[in-house]
Amino acid sequence: GQNIDQPTEMTATEGAIVQINCTYQTSGFNGLFWYQQHAGEAPTFLSYNVLDGLEEKGRFSSFLSRSKGYSYLLLKELQMKDSASYLCAPRGGGFKTIFGAGTRLFVKA
Amino acid sequence: EAGVAQSPRYKIIEKRQSVAFWCNPISGHATLYWYQQILGQGPKLLIQFQNNGVVDDSQLPKDRFSAERLKGVDSTLKIQPAKLEDSAVYLCASSSHRVQRGEPTDTQYFGPGTRLTVL
């Protein structure tokens, strides 16, 4: 079967670093996306991993371990505007992307 | 470049009524998706089109939901009749096999969504 597991909510302080974990099981694997979704808005693309390792993009980094079915999104120098839901979305067989329930991140001053 | 357009943005109907949503994808995007997102959950794929053909509609409740993309460009999603549990945001997304904006192929770009309330 297919399954995506990520924490429901996290809280962090402005300026800090937060890591959002995601474990997944898919039939086949063709990369993993992370999307950001602010309340009441549509998801927007953040990052993509297809090979093991870390992809860095400014304040955001994403890591993938295919053998462990594990990814994380790392947000540095947190800002209030980073308060949003973060969706882990592995792409399985047939290049079908499946979205997790998302992790709601609250950034406090 | 214009993004994915959707209308209406909000819709309130009573149960057993019908409703239709419209989506216009990014120009040149062959793949179009309709998702249902219930509050507090991730988007759930209802149907995926490649040009005007259906690629995946395994999670579409076909007794009440229908979708079409007749000319391979814009698309409509219809619910008839609506139930209380259909209250959700309906998101349309599109993607391309070509690399765009330096992002991976098949990155999905979402429209603003239609928030449906069924009373």
HADDOCK unambig.tbl for C-alpha pairs under 7 A between the chains (distance, minus, plus):
assign (segid A and resid 41 and name CA) (segid B and resid 112 and name CA) 6.15 0.50 0.50
assign (segid A and resid 42 and name CA) (segid B and resid 110 and name CA) 5.91 0.50 0.50
assign (segid A and resid 42 and name CA) (segid B and resid 111 and name CA) 6.37 0.50 0.50
assign (segid A and resid 42 and name CA) (segid B and resid 112 and name CA) 5.29 0.50 0.50
assign (segid A and resid 42 and name CA) (segid B and resid 113 and name CA) 6.71 0.50 0.50
assign (segid A and resid 43 and name CA) (segid B and resid 110 and name CA) 6.38 0.50 0.50
assign (segid A and resid 44 and name CA) (segid B and resid 109 and name CA) 6.82 0.50 0.50
assign (segid A and resid 99 and name CA) (segid B and resid 42 and name CA) 5.72 0.50 0.50
assign (segid A and resid 99 and name CA) (segid B and resid 43 and name CA) 6.05 0.50 0.50
assign (segid A and resid 100 and name CA) (segid B and resid 42 and name CA) 5.40 0.50 0.50
assign (segid A and resid 101 and name CA) (segid B and resid 41 and name CA) 4.54 0.50 0.50
assign (segid A and resid 101 and name CA) (segid B and resid 42 and name CA) 3.93 0.50 0.50
assign (segid A and resid 102 and name CA) (segid B and resid 41 and name CA) 6.89 0.50 0.50
assign (segid A and resid 102 and name CA) (segid B and resid 42 and name CA) 5.93 0.50 0.50
